[in-house]
Amino acid sequence: MMYLLKKIFIIFAKINLYFFEKSTKKVSLTQQDLLKSILKSYSITDFGKDHNISAKMVYDEFSQTVPIQNYESLEKYIIKQKSGLKRSLTEKKVKVWEKTSGSSGKSKFIPYTSEIFKVFGKVIFLWVSDLLVNGPKFKTGKVFFSLSPQFSSEELSVDNHSLSDDSEYLPFWMRLFFSKYFVMPKGLKNLQDPKSFKLVLMSHLIATRDLETIFIWSPSYLISLLEFADENKIEIISIISQRKYKYKNYTYNFPDADIEFIKAKWGRWEEL
């Protein structure tokens, strides 16, 4: 049954790649249509009105009228919309406010709308399609999928909560198909302490011998995890040896692992 599902998925993956490659033949037109849609949406927001955004703008006019933005310049609109004011930054309904890890500065609240999740789904499906059709032959299919670690916070309201798991970035049908291949400790986001979060995550990843693929949004995040592992080698090996880690009311269990192999290969991450 699983073999048949994989075959069906690869057929859809090839179709997906075909239409993507076809769209690359008319990039300019696609970009123009996308810009027009974005400007129309932003023209009715406080941000759009403050920057004189019009749905009739062409690219040159837009680039000359609206300066390059950073989080600080958008923060006042984010605060207003997060507090309940509609159409401050976006006219779309915000499904969740994700708090970034702060690895490149202070933590930031990022609004995620349904449209953003659709974009994530399309991009990730395209990546998976390319891997299945043109990539290496996978043996286990086990993947660590993470965009950015978030910790529980009282700043998140009941209506606009954080994602409980990074797999929620994926469309439902992809989560259903790939759930058995995800390598992620259950309930990881219950950890509010950054060190405990990294201890549990790295212990789990290192103990999982059949991990094949790492999907992350930021290379600096992976680098920070590997540096953390080197700095906390003794504690991580101890956790893996005991096969459990306790944090407040939570207990995390880890797969059985070859401790001597891990010690011998430590630091040679591509082998481990």
PAZAPA-4460 file (N, C-alpha, C; in steps of 0.05 Angstrom, whole numbers, plus 32768, in hexadecimal, padded with zeros to 4 digits):
% residues 272
    n_x    n_y    n_z   ca_x   ca_y   ca_z    c_x    c_y    c_z   seq   type   mol
   8011   7FE8   8000   8000   8000   8000   8011   8019   8000     1      M     A
   8026   8019   8011   8038   8030   8013   8047   8034   7FF9     2      M     A
   804F   801E   7FED   805D   801F   7FD3   804C   802D   7FBE     3      Y     A
   8032   8025   7FBE   801F   8031   7FAA   801B   804E   7FAF     4      L     A
   8019   8056   7FC9   8016   8073   7FCF   802E   8083   7FC6     5      L     A
   8046   8077   7FCA   805F   8085   7FC1   805E   8089   7FA3     6      K     A
   8056   8075   7F94   8055   8077   7F77   8041   808D   7F6F     7      K     A
   802A   808E   7F7C   8016   80A2   7F76   8021   80BE   7F7C     8      I     A
   802F   80C0   7F93   803A   80DA   7F9B   804F   80E3   7F86     9      F     A
   8060   80D1   7F7C   8074   80D9   7F69   8067   80E2   7F4F    10      I     A
   8051   80D6   7F47   8043   80DE   7F2F   803A   80FB   7F32    11      I     A
   802E   8102   7F49   8025   811D   7F4E   803D   8130   7F50    12      F     A
   8054   8126   7F5B   806C   8136   7F5D   8076   813E   7F41    13      A     A
   8075   812B   7F2E   807E   8131   7F13   806B   8145   7F05    14      K     A
   8051   8143   7F0A   803E   8156   7F00   8043   8172   7F0B    15      I     A
   8049   8173   7F25   804F   818C   7F33   8068   819A   7F27    16      N     A
   807D   818A   7F22   8095   8195   7F16   8090   819F   7EFA    17      L     A
   8080   8190   7EEB   807A   8198   7ECF   806D   81B4   7ECF    18      Y     A
   8059   81B9   7EE0   804B   81D3   7EDF   805D   81E9   7EEA    19      F     A
   806F   81E2   7EFD   8081   81F6   7F07   8095   81FF   7EF1    20      F     A
   80A0   81EB   7EE4   80B3   81F2   7ECF   80A6   8201   7EB8    21      E     A
   808C   81FB   7EB3   807D   8209   7E9F   807A   8226   7EA6    22      K     A
   8075   822B   7EC0   8071   8247   7ECA   808A   8258   7EC8    23      S     A
   80A1   824A   7EC9   80BB   8259   7EC7   80BF   8265   7EAB    24      T     A
   80AF   825D   7E98   80B1   8268   7E7D   80A5   8284   7E7B    25      K     A
   8095   828C   7E8F   8088   82A6   7E8F   808B   82B3   7EAA    26      K     A
   80A3   82B5   7EB3   80A9   82BF   7ECE   80A0   82DC   7ED1    27      V     A
   80A6   82ED   7EBD   809F   830A   7EBF   8081   830E   7EC2    28      S     A
   8071   82FF   7EB3   8054   8302   7EB5   804A   82F8   7ED0    29      L     A
   8055   82E2   7ED9   804D   82D7   7EF4   8053   82EB   7F0A    30      T     A
   806B   82F7   7F09   8073   830B   7F1D   8061   8324   7F1D    31      Q     A
   805A   832C   7F05   8049   8344   7F02   802D   833F   7F0E    32      Q     A
   8023   8327   7F09   8008   8320   7F13   8009   831E   7F32    33      D     A
   801F   8312   7F3C   8022   830F   7F59   8024   832A   7F66    34      L     A
   8034   833C   7F5B   8037   8357   7F66   801C   8366   7F67    35      L     A
   800D   8364   7F51   7FF3   8371   7F50   7FE1   8367   7F66    36      K     A
   7FE1   834D   7F6B   7FD0   8341   7F7F   7FD9   834A   7F9B    37      S     A
   7FF3   834C   7FA0   7FFE   8354   7FBA   7FF7   8371   7FBF    38      I     A
   7FFA   8383   7FAB   7FF5   839F   7FAE   7FD7   83A4   7FB3    39      L     A
   7FC6   8395   7FA5   7FA9   8398   7FA9   7FA2   8392   7FC6    40      K     A
   7FAF   837D   7FD1   7FA9   8374   7FEC   7FB3   8389   8001    41      S     A
   7FCB   8393   7FFC   7FD7   83A6   800F   7FCD   83C2   800D    42      Y     A
   7FC0   83C9   7FF7   7FB7   83E5   7FF3   7FA1   83ED   8007    43      S     A
   7F93   83D9   8013   7F7D   83DF   8026   7F86   83DC   8043    44      I     A
   7FA0   83D8   8048   7FAA   83D5   8063   7FB6   83F0   806D    45      T     A
   7FBA   83F2   8087   7FC6   840A   8092   7FE2   840D   8086    46      D     A
   7FF1   83F7   8084   800C   83F8   8079   800B   8403   805C    47      F     A
   7FF8   83F9   804D   7FF5   8401   8031   7FEE   841E   802E    48      G     A
   7FDC   8427   803F   7FD3   8444   803E   7FEA   8456   8047    49      K     A
   7FF9   844E   805B   800F   845E   8064   8025   8461   804F    50      D     A
   8027   844D   803E   803C   844D   8029   8031   8452   800D    51      H     A
   8017   845B   800C   800B   8463   7FF2   800B   844C   7FDE    52      N     A
   8006   8434   7FE7   8006   841D   7FD5   7FEC   841D   7FC5    53      I     A
   7FEE   8419   7FAB   7FD7   8417   7F9A   7FD8   83FD   7F8A    54      S     A
   7FC0   83F2   7F85   7FBE   83D9   7F76   7FC6   83DD   7F59    55      A     A
   7FC7   83F6   7F50   7FCE   83FC   7F34   7FEC   8401   7F2F    56      K     A
   7FFB   8400   7F45   8018   8404   7F42   8025   83EF   7F31    57      M     A
   803A   83F8   7F22   804C   83E5   7F14   8064   83E3   7F26    58      V     A
   8076   83D0   7F1F   808C   83CA   7F31   809E   83E2   7F36    59      Y     A
   80A6   83F1   7F22   80B8   8408   7F25   80AC   841C   7F38    60      D     A
   8092   8422   7F35   8084   8435   7F46   8084   842B   7F63    61      E     A
   807E   8411   7F66   807D   8405   7F81   8098   8406   7F8F    62      F     A
   80AD   83FF   7F81   80C8   83FF   7F8D   80D2   841A   7F94    63      S     A
   80C9   842F   7F86   80D1   844A   7F8C   80C0   8456   7FA3    64      Q     A
   80A7   844C   7FA6   8095   8457   7FB9   8098   844B   7FD5    65      T     A
   809C   8430   7FD5   809D   8421   7FEF   80BA   8419   7FF5    66      V     A
   80C5   8424   800A   80E1   841E   8011   80E3   8401   801B    67      P     A
   80FB   83F6   801A   8101   83DB   8025   80FB   83DB   8043    68      I     A
   80EC   83C6   804C   80E4   83C5   8068   80F4   83B1   8078    69      Q     A
   80F5   83B5   8092   8100   83A1   80A5   80EB   839D   80BB    70      N     A
   80F2   838B   80CD   80DE   8385   80E2   80D7   839D   80F3    71      Y     A
   80EB   83AE   80F8   80E6   83C5   8109   80D2   83D8   80FC    72      E     A
   80D4   83DB   80E1   80C2   83EE   80D3   80A5   83E2   80D1    73      S     A
   80A3   83C8   80D4   8089   83BB   80D2   807C   83B5   80ED    74      L     A
   808D   83B8   8102   8084   83AF   811D   806B   83BC   8127    75      E     A
   8068   83D6   8122   8050   83E4   812C   8037   83D9   811F    76      K     A
   8038   83D1   8106   8021   83C6   80F8   801B   83AA   8103    77      Y     A
   8031   839B   8109   802E   8380   8114   8021   8381   812F    78      I     A
   802A   8393   8140   801F   8396   815B   8002   839D   815A    79      I     A
   7FFA   83AF   8148   7FDE   83B7   8146   7FCC   839F   813D    80      K     A
   7FD6   8391   8128   7FC6   837A   811E   7FC5   8364   8132    81      Q     A
   7FDB   835F   8140   7FDC   834A   8154   7FC9   8350   816B    82      K     A
   7FC5   8369   8171   7FB3   8371   8187   7F96   8370   817F    83      S     A
   7F90   836B   8165   7F74   8368   815C   7F6B   837B   8147    84      G     A
   7F7C   838F   8140   7F74   83A2   812B   7F78   8396   8110    85      L     A
   7F62   8394   8101   7F63   8388   80E6   7F6F   839B   80D1    86      K     A
   7F7B   838F   80BD   7F86   839D   80A6   7F9B   83B2   80AE    87      R     A
   7FAA   83AC   80C2   7FC1   83BE   80C9   7FD8   83B7   80B7    88      S     A
   7FE1   839E   80B7   7FF6   8396   80A5   7FEC   8386   808D    89      L     A
   7FD8   8375   8092   7FCD   8365   807D   7FAE   8364   807F    90      T     A
   7FA1   8361   8068   7F84   835F   8068   7F7C   8342   806D    91      E     A
   7F8E   832F   806B   7F88   8313   806E   7F86   830D   808C    92      K     A
   7F76   82F8   8093   7F74   82F0   80AE   7F8D   82E1   80B6    93      K     A
   7F99   82E8   80CD   7FB1   82DB   80D6   7FA9   82C2   80E6    94      V     A
   7FB3   82AB   80DC   7FAC   8292   80E9   7FBD   828E   8102    95      K     A
   7FD7   8293   8101   7FE9   8291   8118   7FFE   82A6   8117    96      V     A
   8008   82AD   812F   801F   82BF   8131   8037   82AE   813A    97      W     A
   8049   82A9   8128   8060   8299   812F   8077   82AA   813A    98      E     A
   8082   82A2   8150   8098   82B0   815D   80B2   82A4   8154    99      K     A
   80C4   82B3   8148   80DD   82A8   813E   80F0   82A2   8156   100      T     A
   8104   8292   8150   8116   8289   8165   8129   829F   816F   101      S     A
   812D   82B4   815F   813E   82CA   8168   815C   82C4   8163   102      G     A
   8162   82B0   8151   817D   82A9   814C   818D   82BE   813E   103      S     A
   817F   82D1   8130   818C   82E6   8122   8186   8302   812E   104      S     A
   817C   8302   8147   8175   831B   8154   815E   8315   8167   105      G     A
   814E   832A   816D   8138   8326   8180   8122   8316   8172   106      K     A
   8112   8308   8182   80FC   82F8   8178   80E7   830A   816B   107      S     A
   80DB   8300   8156   80C8   8310   8146   80AE   8301   8143   108      K     A
   8098   830F   8143   807E   8302   813E   8077   8305   8120   109      F     A
   8073   82EE   8113   806E   82EE   80F6   8051   82E5   80F2   110      I     A
   8041   82F5   80E4   8026   82ED   80DE   8024   82D9   80C7   111      P     A
   8015   82C3   80CC   8011   82AF   80B8   7FF4   82AE   80B0   112      Y     A
   7FEF   82B2   8096   7FD3   82B1   808C   7FD0   8297   807D   113      T     A
   7FB7   8291   8075   7FB2   8279   8065   7FC2   8279   804B   114      S     A
   7FC5   8291   803F   7FD3   8293   8026   7FF1   828B   802A   115      E     A
   7FFC   8293   8041   8018   828C   8046   801C   826D   8048   116      I     A
   8009   8261   8056   800A   8243   8059   8008   8236   803E   117      F     A
   7FF8   8241   802C   7FF5   8236   8011   800F   8238   8002   118      K     A
   801D   824F   8005   8037   8253   7FF8   804B   823F   8003   119      V     A
   804C   823C   801E   805E   8228   802A   8059   820C   801E   120      F     A
   8040   8205   801D   8038   81EB   8013   8042   81E6   7FF6   121      G     A
   803E   81FB   7FE5   8046   81F8   7FC9   8065   81F6   7FC6   122      K     A
   8073   8206   7FD5   8090   8206   7FD4   809C   81EC   7FDE   123      V     A
   8091   81E2   7FF5   809C   81C9   8000   8095   81B2   7FEE   124      I     A
   807D   81B2   7FE3   8075   819C   7FD1   8087   819C   7FB8   125      F     A
   808F   81B4   7FAF   80A1   81B6   7F98   80BC   81AB   7F9F   126      L     A
   80C6   81B1   7FB7   80DF   81A7   7FC0   80DF   8188   7FC3   127      W     A
   80C9   817E   7FCF   80C6   8161   7FD2   80C4   8153   7FB6   128      V     A
   80B5   8160   7FA4   80B2   8155   7F89   80CD   8152   7F7B   129      S     A
   80DD   8167   7F7D   80F8   8167   7F71   810A   8151   7F7D   130      D     A
   8108   814E   7F97   8118   813A   7FA5   8110   811E   7F9C   131      L     A
   80F6   8119   7F9A   80ED   80FE   7F93   80F2   80F7   7F76   132      L     A
   80F0   810B   7F64   80F4   8106   7F48   8111   8107   7F3F   133      V     A
   8120   811B   7F4A   813C   811F   7F41   8151   811B   7F57   134      N     A
   8149   8117   7F6F   815C   8114   7F85   8166   80F8   7F89   135      G     A
   8173   80F4   7FA0   817E   80D9   7FA6   8168   80C6   7FAD   136      P     A
   816F   80AC   7FAD   815C   8097   7FB5   815D   8095   7FD3   137      K     A
   8146   809B   7FDF   8145   809A   7FFC   8140   807E   8006   138      F     A
   814D   8078   801D   814A   805D   8028   8135   805D   803E   139      K     A
   8136   8071   8050   8123   8071   8067   810E   8087   8064   140      T     A
   8115   809D   8056   8103   80B4   8053   8100   80C5   806C   141      G     A
   810F   80BE   8082   810C   80CD   809B   8117   80E9   8098   142      K     A
   8108   80FD   80A0   810F   8119   809C   810B   812A   80B6   143      V     A
   811E   813B   80BC   811A   814F   80D1   8111   8168   80C3   144      F     A
   80F8   8171   80C9   80EC   8188   80BC   80E7   819E   80D0   145      F     A
   80F5   81B4   80CD   80F2   81CA   80E0   80F8   81E5   80D2   146      S     A
   80E7   81F8   80D7   80EC   8213   80CC   80F8   8226   80E0   147      L     A
   80EF   8225   80F9   80FA   8236   810E   80EF   822C   8129   148      S     A
   80FF   822A   813D   80F5   8221   8157   80E5   8237   8165   149      P     A
   80CE   8230   816F   80BE   8243   817E   80B9   8237   819A   150      Q     A
   80B8   8249   81AE   80B4   8240   81C9   8099   824B   81D3   151      F     A
   808C   823C   81E4   8072   8245   81EF   8075   8261   81FB   152      S     A
   8061   8271   81F7   8062   828D   8201   8047   8297   8209   153      S     A
   8046   82A6   821F   802D   82B2   8228   8025   82C9   8215   154      E     A
   8037   82D2   8204   8031   82E7   81F2   801F   82DE   81DC   155      E     A
   801C   82C4   81D8   800B   82BA   81C3   7FEF   82B7   81CD   156      L     A
   7FDC   82C3   81BF   7FC0   82C2   81C7   7FB4   82A7   81C0   157      S     A
   7F9C   82A2   81CC   7F8E   8289   81C7   7F86   8288   81AA   158      V     A
   7F7D   829E   819E   7F73   829E   8183   7F89   829D   816E   159      D     A
   7FA1   82A8   8175   7FB7   82A9   8162   7FCF   829A   816E   160      N     A
   7FCC   8280   8172   7FE0   8270   817F   7FF6   8269   816B   161      H     A
   800D   8260   8176   8023   8257   8166   801C   823B   815B   162      S     A
   802A   8233   8146   8027   8218   813C   8031   8204   8151   163      L     A
   8023   81EE   8153   802B   81DA   8167   8042   81C9   815C   164      S     A
   8045   81C9   8142   805A   81B8   8136   8060   81C4   811A   165      D     A
   807A   81C3   8112   8081   81CF   80F8   8075   81C0   80E1   166      D     A
   806B   81A8   80E5   805E   8199   80CF   8044   81A7   80C7   167      S     A
   803A   81B9   80D8   8021   81C7   80D2   8025   81DB   80BB   168      E     A
   803E   81E0   80B3   8043   81F1   809C   803B   81E2   8082   169      Y     A
   8039   81C8   8084   8033   81B7   806D   8014   81B5   8069   170      L     A
   800B   81B1   8051   7FEF   81AB   804C   7FE7   8191   805B   171      P     A
   7FCE   818E   8061   7FC5   8177   8070   7FCC   815D   8063   172      F     A
   7FC9   815B   8048   7FCE   8142   803A   7FEC   813B   803B   173      W     A
   7FFE   814F   803C   801A   8149   803E   8021   813F   805A   174      M     A
   8015   814B   806E   8019   8142   808A   8010   8126   808D   175      R     A
   7FFA   811F   8081   7FEF   8104   8083   8002   80F0   8076   176      L     A
   800D   80F7   805F   801E   80E5   8050   8039   80E2   805D   177      F     A
   8045   80F8   8067   8060   80F8   8071   8063   80F6   808F   178      F     A
   804E   80F5   809E   804F   80F6   80BB   8062   80E0   80C6   179      S     A
   8061   80C8   80BB   8071   80B2   80C5   808F   80B5   80C0   180      K     A
   8096   80C9   80AE   80B2   80CD   80A7   80BE   80E4   80B7   181      Y     A
   80AE   80F4   80C5   80B9   810B   80D4   80C8   8102   80ED   182      F     A
   80E0   810D   80F0   80F0   8108   8108   80EE   8120   811A   183      V     A
   80DE   811F   812E   80D9   8135   8141   80CE   812B   815B   184      M     A
   80DA   8132   8171   80CF   8129   818B   80B3   8134   818F   185      P     A
   80A1   8123   8198   8086   812C   819D   8084   813F   81B4   186      K     A
   8075   8155   81B0   8072   8168   81C6   808A   817A   81CA   187      G     A
   809B   817C   81B6   80B4   818C   81B9   80AE   81A9   81C0   188      L     A
   8099   81B3   81B4   8093   81D0   81B9   8087   81D6   81D4   189      K     A
   8084   81C1   81E4   807C   81C6   8200   8094   81D0   8210   190      N     A
   80AC   81CE   8205   80C4   81D7   8213   80C7   81F5   8210   191      L     A
   80C6   8203   8226   80C8   8220   8226   80E5   8229   8229   192      Q     A
   80F6   8218   8232   8112   821E   8237   8122   8217   821E   193      D     A
   8130   822B   8211   813F   8226   81F9   8154   820F   81FB   194      P     A
   8162   820E   8212   8176   81F9   8215   8169   81DD   8216   195      K     A
   8154   81DA   8225   8146   81C0   8226   813B   81B9   820B   196      S     A
   8131   81CD   81FC   8127   81C8   81E1   813D   81BC   81CF   197      F     A
   8154   81C8   81D0   816A   81BF   81BF   8175   81A4   81C9   198      K     A
   8176   81A0   81E3   817F   8186   81EE   816E   816F   81E4   199      L     A
   8153   8173   81E6   8141   815E   81DD   8143   815A   81BF   200      V     A
   8143   8170   81B0   8144   816E   8193   815D   8160   8189   201      L     A
   8174   8169   8193   818E   815E   8189   8191   8141   8193   202      M     A
   8188   813B   81AB   818A   811F   81B4   817A   810D   81A2   203      S     A
   8162   8116   819A   8150   8107   8189   815C   8103   816E   204      H     A
   8167   8118   8162   8172   8117   8147   818B   8105   8146   205      L     A
   819C   8108   815A   81B5   80F8   815A   81AF   80DB   815F   206      I     A
   819A   80D5   816F   8193   80B9   8175   8185   80AB   815E   207      A     A
   817A   80BB   814B   816B   80B0   8135   817F   80A9   811E   208      T     A
   8186   808F   811D   819A   8086   810A   8191   8088   80EC   209      R     A
   8177   8085   80E8   816D   8084   80CC   8164   80A0   80C2   210      D     A
   816C   80B5   80CE   8166   80D0   80C5   8175   80D5   80AA   211      L     A
   8166   80DD   8095   8173   80E0   807B   8173   80FD   8072   212      E     A
   815E   810C   8078   815B   8127   806D   8157   813C   8083   213      T     A
   8163   8153   807F   815E   816A   8091   8153   8181   8081   214      I     A
   813B   8189   8088   812E   81A0   807A   812C   81B7   808E   215      F     A
   813B   81CC   808A   813A   81E3   809B   813A   81FC   808A   216      I     A
   812E   8211   8095   812C   822A   8086   8145   823B   8087   217      W     A
   8153   8239   809E   816B   824A   80A2   8183   8239   80A9   218      S     A
   8198   823B   8099   81B1   822C   809E   81BD   8234   80B9   219      P     A
   81B9   824D   80C2   81C4   8255   80DC   81B7   8246   80F3   220      S     A
   819E   823D   80EF   8191   822E   8104   819E   8212   8107   221      Y     A
   81A5   8205   80F0   81B3   81EB   80F2   81CE   81EF   80FE   222      L     A
   81DC   8203   80F6   81F7   8208   8101   81F6   820C   811F   223      I     A
   81E2   821B   8128   81DF   8220   8145   81D9   8206   8154   224      S     A
   81C9   81F4   8148   81C3   81DA   8155   81DC   81C9   8157   225      L     A
   81EC   81C8   8142   8205   81B8   8142   8219   81C3   8156   226      L     A
   821B   81DE   8158   822C   81EA   816C   8223   81E4   8188   227      E     A
   8208   81E5   818C   81FD   81DE   81A6   8203   81C1   81AD   228      F     A
   8202   81AF   819A   8207   8193   819F   8224   818F   81A8   229      A     A
   8237   819D   819B   8253   819B   81A3   8258   81A5   81BF   230      D     A
   824A   81BB   81C6   824D   81C8   81E0   8240   81B7   81F6   231      E     A
   822D   81A6   81EF   821E   8196   8203   8220   8178   81FE   232      N     A
   8237   8170   81F3   823B   8154   81EB   8236   8140   8202   233      K     A
   8242   8145   8219   823F   8132   8230   8222   812F   8238   234      I     A
   8214   8146   823A   81F8   8144   8243   81E6   8136   822E   235      E     A
   81EB   813C   8215   81DB   812F   8200   81DF   8111   81FF   236      I     A
   81F9   8108   8201   81FF   80EC   8201   81F2   80DE   8219   237      I     A
   81F2   80EC   8230   81E5   80E2   8248   81C7   80DE   8244   238      S     A
   81BA   80F2   8238   819D   80F0   8232   8197   80D9   8220   239      I     A
   81A7   80D6   820B   81A3   80C0   81F7   81A7   80A5   8205   240      I     A
   81BA   80A4   8217   81C0   808B   8225   81A8   8083   8237   241      S     A
   819D   8097   8244   8186   8092   8256   816C   808F   8247   242      Q     A
   816C   8098   822E   8154   8097   821C   813C   80A6   8226   243      R     A
   8141   80BA   8238   812B   80CB   8241   8135   80E5   824C   244      K     A
   8124   80F9   824C   812B   8113   8256   8111   811F   8263   245      Y     A
   8113   8129   827B   80FC   8134   8289   80FE   8152   828B   246      K     A
   80E8   815F   8284   80E6   817C   8287   80CB   8183   8292   247      Y     A
   80CA   818D   82AB   80B1   8193   82BA   809F   817A   82B9   248      K     A
   8088   817C   82AD   8075   8166   82AC   8077   8154   8294   249      N     A
   808C   815A   8283   808F   814C   826A   80A6   8138   826B   250      Y     A
   80A3   8121   825F   80B9   810E   825C   80BC   8107   823F   251      T     A
   80D4   810A   8235   80DA   8105   8219   80EB   80EB   8217   252      Y     A
   80E2   80D9   8206   80F0   80C0   8202   80FE   80C0   81E7   253      N     A
   8115   80B2   81E6   8125   80B2   81CE   8129   8096   81C4   254      F     A
   812E   8093   81A9   8133   8078   819E   814D   806B   81A8   255      P     A
   814D   8051   81A8   8165   8043   81B0   817C   804A   819D   256      D     A
   8194   804F   81A7   81AA   8057   8197   81C4   804A   819F   257      A     A
   81D7   8049   818C   81F2   803D   8190   8204   8054   819B   258      D     A
   8207   8055   81B6   8216   806A   81C3   8233   806B   81BA   259      I     A
   8240   8054   81B7   825C   8053   81AF   825F   805E   8192   260      E     A
   824C   8057   8181   824D   8061   8166   824A   8080   8166   261      F     A
   8238   808A   8176   8233   80A7   8178   824D   80B5   8182   262      I     A
   8259   80AA   8196   8272   80B6   81A1   8288   80B6   818C   263      K     A
   828A   80A0   817D   829F   809E   8168   829B   80B1   8151   264      A     A
   8282   80B6   814A   827C   80C7   8133   8275   80E4   813A   265      K     A
   8277   80EB   8154   826E   8105   815D   827E   811B   814D   266      W     A
   826F   812E   8143   827C   8144   8134   827C   813F   8117   267      G     A
   827C   8126   810E   827A   811F   80F2   825C   811B   80EB   268      R     A
   824E   8131   80EB   8231   812F   80EB   8226   8121   80D2   269      W     A
   8233   8123   80BB   8228   8116   80A3   8229   80F7   80A6   270      E     A
   823C   80ED   80B7   823E   80D1   80BC   822B   80C8   80D2   271      E     A
   8228   80DA   80E5   8217   80D3   80FD   81FA   80D5   80F6   272      L     A
***
